[in-house]
C-alpha cells in the first residue's frame, strides 16, 4: 500500500473499519442524517495523518411521482496514495460504481407457514406477490394471471402473449408455398376452470376476454391481416387460419390478449409449387434448367456416328474431320475437329459453344463462362451467314434470341458446372 500499514475509518455512527490489505472500505448507514467520517492513515515511518469529512445521508420517498430518475444518487471517492490523490471527490458519469444487474425474488412464509414469492417493481418501488398456481386448501392462494392487480385479482394489466414460429419453406428456395390452413390447438390451463361459474372463465375453461390471433408474414415482410377468434372451436379446441397466403416462405405468428392459455400444437396444410418468378429469377430447379437448355433450334453434341443437327436430324458435311477428346472427361471422343470445312450459322441466334483455344481461330468475341484445360465455354450473338472455321468444337447450341439471353446466366453456369464436374451426365447426350 505504498508505505501504508493500516487505515482506520470512523463512520460517525459508532461503527469503524480497519483496513490492512489495501482493500476498499464500505459501510451501510441505517438512518438518514449528517455523519462525520474520519480516515486515519498509519505509515511505515511512524507518520499518522487524519482527514475528516461530512456526509449527508437522505432517504427519498417512493411511490407515484417518484421515479428512479428523480433520486439524486451521489458517490464519493477517497484517494489513498500519490497516484490516486488525497481527500474525497465526487464521482459521476461513467465512473459511477453501479451494482451488477440482477433480479432476485424474496421468498417469505405467511402466517400459515406457506411460502410466498415477492418481487419489488423497478419503477414504482412497490412489492407484489407472484402467484401462478392454486394453493392448498385453506391457504387462500388463487392463481392470478394479471400484472399488478389487487388482492382479488381485479384491475391491473393482462399478460399478452406471442409466439413467432419458424418459417415454412419448400425443398428449394425457388418453390412457392401457399397456405391452405394453419391450425392452432389449445386447452385450458386447469380443468377446474370448466363450468366453475366465476366471472373470469367461460364454460370451457378459457378466460372471458380471450382473443386468439394468427397472422402470417411472407418474405417481403408483408403481414397478412390477422384471423381473430373470440370463441375457440370445440371439441378440438382449435383456431383455424384458412386464408390464402403465398410466398417463398410463410412465417406464422400466434398471439393472445389474456392469460392463461396452453398451446398444445400447430399444424400446417400447405401447397408447394415449383413455379418460376420471372426470367431473371436467381434460383431455379434442376428440371427448369434442363427444360430451358433443351429448348434450342440447332444443336450438335457429342457421340454421333454422323455429325447431325440433333433438332432437325440434318447431316453436316465436312471435307475432312476427326473425333477429338472433349472437356467432359469422358473416354469417348465426343468433340469434333474440323480439318477441312466450316459450320454455317443458319439464323440470328444466341450461341452456346465450347471450342479449343489452341486449335481454333474463333471469330466471335465470347462472354466466357469458364475453361476446362484448353477448352473454353461461352456465349455470343451469332448472325445468319456467319461461319465457324476449322478447329475443335464441342456441344454447339443455337437458341432463339427471344427465348434465351444473358438474363439466363444462372442456367448457363449450371450447364458449365455439369460438364466440368459431372461429365455432362445431366445435360448432354449419353455416351456410347
N, C-alpha and C positions, 0 to 999 in steps of 0.2 A: 504493500500500500504506500510506496514511496516514503518510507520512514515513519508511517503512522502505526503505532502499536495497537491502539483501540480508539473507538468513538463511542460517546455516550449521548443519547438523545433523551431529554426530559420533555415529555409531551404536554405538560401543563395541566393534566387531569389526574395526577398522582401516579401515572404509569411512566416507565422508562424502558429504553432498549440499549443494549451494549453490543457493538459490532467489533469483532476481532479478525474477521476473514475477508474484509473488503466488500461484503455483500451489501445490497441496498436495504435501507430500513423501511419498514412500513408500520402503519398504526391505524386503528379504526376508532373514531370518536362515536360515542353512543348518544350524545346530546349536542344540540346546537349551542353556539356561544363563541366567545373570543378566547383563544388559548395562547399562552406564551410558551414557545418552544425554544429550548436551549440545546445547542450542539456543542459538546466539549471534545477536543481532539488532543490525544496524548501522543507525542512524538518520541522517537528513539533517543534523541539528545536530551530528553527531560523537559522539553518545552510543552506547556499546556496552554491551549487557546480556546476561547469560548465565543460563541455568537448567539444572539438572541433574536427571535422573530415572533411576530404575532400573526395568528391565523384566525380568520372568521369562518366558522362552520355554521351553515344555514340549512334548514330543512324547507324544501319548496313544496307548495301544495300540489296535489294531483287531482284528477277528475276532469270534467268537461271544461274546456277553455284553457287547460294547462298541458299542452303537448310537450313532447320531449325537447323540441327545438327551443322552447321558452326557458328551459332550465340552464342557467349560466354556469357551466362547469369550469373549474379552474384547476390548474396543476402547477406545482412549483418544483423546481429542480435545485438541488443543493450541490454546488461544486465542492469537491473534497480534495483536490490536488491541483498542481500548477497547470496541468493540461485542461482540467475542467473549469478552472476559475475558482473563485471563492464566493460564498454567500448564496442567497436564494434568487432565482429568476423564474418568471412565469413562462410556462411552455404552452404553445398553441399550434394550430395548423397541423401539418404532417408530423410534428414532433410530439403531439399529444398522445400519451400512452393509453390506447384503447384495449379493453379486455378482449379475449378471444371470443368470437361469436359462438353462442351455444343456446340450445333450448332444452331446458330440463323441467319436467313436471314435478310438482310437490305431491308426495303421497302421504295422506293422513288417514287416521281412523276416526270414525264418528262415534257417537255415544253408544251405538250398538256394536262397536268393535268391527265395523265393516270398512274396508279400505276404500278411500275416495281419491280420485286424481284431480288435482287442482293446477290450473295454469294462470299466469298473470298476463294480461294483454299488454302488448308493447306500447300501444298508443294511449289508452285511457287509464292504464295502471290499475285496472280492476281485476279482482280474482274471479275466475269462472271454473265450474266443475265440468270435466269431460266425461259424459255419460253416453255410451253407445250400446248398452245392454240392459236387460231387466234383471234387477237384483233378486235375491232370495225372498221368500215370503216374509212379510213384516218389515222388510228393510226400507220400504218407501222409495226405492230406486226404480225409476222408469227410464226406458231408452228415450233419449232426446235427440232429434235429428235436425236441430236448428242452431244457428250460431248466435250466442249472446242473448238467449231468450230468458224469460223469468222462470221461477221455480216450477210453475205449472206447465211449462213448455210452450207458452204463448209468446207472441211478439217475436222479436229477433229476426234474423235473416235465414232463408232456407239454403241448404247446401246444393249448389248447382254442379252437376257432374258432366263430364265429357270424355269420350274415348275416341281417339283418332287411330284408325285401323290401317294396317299395311295395305298398300295399293295392290289391286288385282291387275295382272299383266298377262299377255299372251306368251306363247313359247318363243316368238320372235318379236323384236321391237316394233316391226312394221305392222303387226297384227292390230286390228281394231277390236275393242271389247264393247259389247252392248249389254247393258243391264236389262235383264228380263224381270227379275225380282230379287230383292235383298230382304231377308227375314231375320228379325231380332227376337230371341226367345228369352223370357224373363220369368221371375217368380217372386212372390212376396218375401220379405226378409224374415218373417216369422209367421208360422201357420196360425198362431194365436190371434193375429190381427184380422183373420177372416171372420166376418159376422160378429165382430166384437162390440158393435153398436156404440162406437165412440165417434166423436166428430172429426178425428184425424184420418180415419181409414174408411175405404168403401167396403162393400160386402165381399170383395175378392181379396182384401188384404193390402191393397195399394193406397198410397196417400191420396187424400181427396183432391188435391190440387195438381196431381201428377200430369205432366205433358211430356211425352217422349218424341224426340225429333230425330230423323235420319236424313242426312244430306250426302251428296256425292260430288266430289270435285274431279275435274279432268286435268290433263297435263298442261293446259294453258291457264290453269288456276281459276277457271270459271266454276263458280259454285252453283249447282243446280238447286232451285228452291226446295226448302225443307218439306218433307212429309211429316206432319204432326198429328199425333193421335191423343185424344183425351180419354180414350177407353180402350184398354188392352183387350184384344180379342181372345175369347175362351173357346174351346178348352185348352188350346195350345199355348196360351199366354204369349202371343206373338204380335210384333209390329211389322208390317209389310211395306216396303218401298218398291212399287211396281211401275214407276215412271221410266220412259225410255231415256237412257243416258248413254252416250257413245264417245269413246276416246281411245287413245293408245294405252292409257291406264285409267282405272277408276279408284278413287280414294274415298271410302266411306267414313263419315263421322257420325257418331251416335251421342246424343246429349239428352239430359232430362233436367227438369227445373227444381225438383224437390227430392229429398231422400226420405226413406230408404227404398232401394230397388236392387235386386240381384239380377245380373245379366248372366244367363246360362250359356248362350252361344249365339253364333251368327252364321247364316248360310247364304251362299250366292248362287243364283241361277243366271249365268251369263252366256252370251253367244260370241264366239271368237271368229273373226273374219280376216282372211288373208286378202286384203284389198289395197291397191296402190293408192298413195296420197295423190301424186301427180308425177309428171315426167322428171322432176328433179328431186324426188324423194331420196334421202340419204341411205336408207336401208331397204333392201328388197329381199324377198325369199329366193332360195335357190331355184325353185321352179319358174319363178318370174324371169330371172336372168336367163335361164335356158330358153324360155319361150321367145324372148326378145332377140337373143342371138341367133335363133333359128329362123327368124323372120327376114331372111335375106333374099335377094333376087338373082344373085350369081355367086357360085361357091365352088372352089376346087380345094380339096383337102387331101389328107394322107391315105395311103393304101388303096390305090386304084390301079388295076392292071392296065387300064387305059385312062388317060387324063381326060376327065369329063367335068362338065358343069353339073354339080350334084343337084341343082334345082331343076334344070330342063333335060338333063341327060345328054346334051350336045357334047360331042367329042372335040377336044382341042388337038390341032395338028401342028407338030413342030418338025422341022427338017432333021433335027438331032437333039436328043435329050437323054438323061440318065437319072436314076434314082439317087437321092442324097440323104444323109443322116439328118433328121430334123431336130428341133430344140426340145422335143418332148421326152428325150431319154430312152425311147424305145429301141429295141434291137432292129426292128424292121425299118426299112428306108422309106419314110413317109413323105419326104420332101422331093422336089424335082429340081434338077439343074438343067436349064435350057442352054444348050451348046450352040444351036443354030435355029433362030426363030424368035418370036415375040408373042406377048399376050396383048390382044386388042381390048380396050375398055369400051363396052357396048353402049353405055349411057352415063349421064351425070349421076354421081353416086357418092356415098360415104364409104371409104375403103378401110377395111381392117386387114392388115397384112403382116407376115413375117418375111424378112429377106436376110441373106447372109452378107454382111458388110464387106468382107474381103473379096467377094466374087461377083458383086452386083453393083453396077453403076446406076443406083436408084434415082429416078428422075424427079421425085417429089420432095418437098420439104415435109418431114414427118413429125407429127406430135407423138413423141416416143412414150410408150408405156413401160418398157423395160428391156433388158437383154439377158440372153442365156448364151454364154460363150460369145461367138461371133454373130449369133442370130439377134436381130433387132425386131421388136414388135412395136407397132404404132398405127396411127390412123391419119388419114388425109382426105381431102376432097379431090376426087378424080372426075375427069370430063370425057364425054363421048369423043372418040377419035384418038385419045391418048394411048400410049403403048408402054408395056413393061419390057425392057430389053433383056438380052441374055444375062443369066445369073441364076442364083439358087433362091427358090421361093417355097413357102410353107403356109398352108391354110389361108387362102385369099378369099375375102368375103366382101361383096358389094351390097350396100343397103340403100333403100330409098331415102333421099335427103329429108323427106317429110316425116320419117318414122324414127330414124336413128341419127344422133349427132353427139356432140361433146357433152351435152347435158346428161348423157348416159355413162359418164365416166366411171361410176361405181361398178357398172356391169362390165366395162372393159377391163377394169382392174381385177375383177373376179375371174374373167376369162384368162388373163395373163397368168394369174397365180395357179389356175388349174393346169395350164400347160407346163409351167415351171416346176411346180411342186407335186403335181398329181398326175403327170404324164398325159394330161388332157383326157383322162378317163371319163370325165363328166360331159365335156362339151365338144369333143372331137369324135369322129367315127372310130369304131373298134378296129384294132389291128388284126391282120391275118398271119 
